[in-house]
Amino acid sequence: MDTLSLYYFSESAKDLNFTKTANRLYISQQNLSNHISRLEQTLGIALYERKPHLTLTYAGECVLQFARNYQLDEDNLRNTLSDISLKEEGYLNIGFVHHRPSVVVPIIAEKFSQAFPHVTLNFYCRHTRELTEMLLQGELDFAIAVDKIHNTQIEKKFLFKDRVYLMVTKDLL
């Protein structure tokens, strides 16, 4: 379905006057009529009763509701993609060793969610060896684990006196 024709149709439904709509949209009345006719041909049904004056058919009312929903969905999609391109929406995958989540997760989750409400936090509780593999496979953004694995691909930062480290690939840094 031609989205421009759908847009022109929804705009013409506001005025119920092709000439007035065409003038408002800065297009010719013939161009507008052609778009409406094409849309009717595509859908296989009349959207307007043209005589004695222009009115929507029941099918036209249904298509108008569809067009309004489509425009809202398109706006929501554009906003979501804008957020993603600005890196304001997405996912953050965090791994923890089994004995750390109860101490660290509530603090991280609350503060992070306040600062970045459109980013979903995914938590994974695993053994250090599994977290290391997940990091190397790109399945985690970072992990909080014990210092048992020595791998040159992973950068470690000391976090706690009990030798728990922030682990992240060098590519991310």
CORHU-V836962 format. One record per residue. N is the residue number from 1. PSI is psi in radians with two decimals (999 if undefined). OMEGA is omega in degrees with one decimal (none if undefined). Layout:
# CORHU-V836962
N;PSI;OMEGA  N;PSI;OMEGA
This chain:
# CORHU-V836962
1;2.38;-179.7  2;2.00;-176.3  3;-0.50;177.1  4;-0.73;176.9  5;-0.67;177.3  6;-0.72;177.0  7;-0.84;179.2  8;-0.68;177.6  9;-0.84;-178.2  10;-0.60;177.1  11;-0.69;-179.9  12;-0.49;178.4  13;-0.40;177.2  14;-0.71;-174.4  15;-0.52;-171.7  16;0.67;178.3  17;1.86;-175.1  18;-0.69;-178.8  19;-0.80;180.0  20;-0.76;179.5  21;-0.78;179.8  22;-0.76;178.0  23;-0.74;-179.5  24;-0.60;-178.9  25;-0.02;-179.8  26;0.75;172.9  27;2.90;178.7  28;2.69;178.0  29;-0.63;179.0  30;-0.72;177.9  31;-0.80;178.4  32;-0.83;179.3  33;-0.70;178.4  34;-0.73;178.7  35;-0.77;179.8  36;-0.77;178.7  37;-0.74;178.4  38;-0.74;179.2  39;-0.75;177.7  40;-0.70;178.1  41;-0.75;179.5  42;-0.76;-177.4  43;-0.31;178.0  44;0.50;-178.6  45;2.60;178.2  46;2.37;178.4  47;-0.35;-180.0  48;2.53;161.5  49;2.16;-173.5  50;-0.24;-179.6  51;2.46;6.7  52;-0.39;173.3  53;2.90;-173.5  54;2.10;174.9  55;2.69;177.3  56;2.46;169.5  57;3.01;175.5  58;-0.73;177.0  59;-0.70;178.0  60;-0.70;177.2  61;-0.70;178.0  62;-0.76;179.1  63;-0.64;178.0  64;-0.75;177.3  65;-0.73;176.5  66;-0.79;-178.2  67;-0.72;178.8  68;-0.78;178.0  69;-0.70;179.0  70;-0.77;-179.3  71;-0.69;176.6  72;-0.77;178.7  73;-0.69;178.8  74;-0.74;177.3  75;-0.77;178.4  76;-0.72;178.1  77;-0.78;179.1  78;-0.72;178.5  79;-0.74;178.6  80;-0.79;179.2  81;-0.60;176.2  82;-0.77;177.5  83;-0.73;-180.0  84;-0.76;-178.7  85;-0.49;176.7  86;0.08;-180.0  87;0.59;178.3  88;-0.03;179.2  89;2.45;178.7  90;-2.65;-177.1  91;2.59;172.5  92;2.10;-177.7  93;2.10;-174.3  94;2.31;177.6  95;2.60;178.9  96;2.60;169.0  97;2.81;-169.8  98;-0.58;-175.0  99;0.03;-176.5  100;-0.50;-171.9  101;-0.70;-175.9  102;-0.44;-179.7  103;-0.77;-169.4  104;-0.71;-172.7  105;-0.86;-178.3  106;-0.67;-179.6  107;-0.86;-179.3  108;-0.85;-175.1  109;-0.79;-177.4  110;-0.87;-177.9  111;-0.74;-178.7  112;-0.77;-178.6  113;-0.57;176.0  114;-0.70;-177.9  115;-0.57;-176.1  116;1.32;-174.0  117;-0.31;-178.2  118;0.15;178.0  119;2.19;179.7  120;2.25;177.0  121;2.24;175.6  122;2.18;-177.9  123;2.42;179.3  124;2.13;-179.9  125;1.94;-175.3  126;3.06;172.4  127;2.74;-177.3  128;-0.73;-178.7  129;-0.77;179.0  130;-0.70;178.8  131;-0.68;178.4  132;-0.82;178.6  133;-0.73;179.4  134;-0.69;176.8  135;-0.83;-178.1  136;-0.50;178.5  137;-0.07;-179.6  138;0.25;-179.1  139;-0.30;178.3  140;2.59;173.2  141;-0.67;172.0  142;2.93;-179.3  143;2.61;172.3  144;2.00;-170.3  145;3.05;176.1  146;2.77;-174.6  147;1.35;178.8  148;-0.41;-173.7  149;2.29;176.6  150;1.95;-178.0  151;2.25;-176.9  152;-0.27;179.1  153;-0.18;-174.0  154;2.26;175.6  155;2.37;-178.6  156;2.47;175.7  157;2.29;-179.0  158;2.25;-179.7  159;-0.73;-174.7  160;2.76;179.1  161;-0.38;-179.3  162;0.46;173.8  163;0.87;171.9  164;2.34;-171.5  165;2.63;166.7  166;2.17;-177.7  167;2.24;179.8  168;2.60;-179.8  169;2.65;179.7  170;-0.50;178.6  171;-0.63;-179.5  172;-0.55;178.4  173;999;none
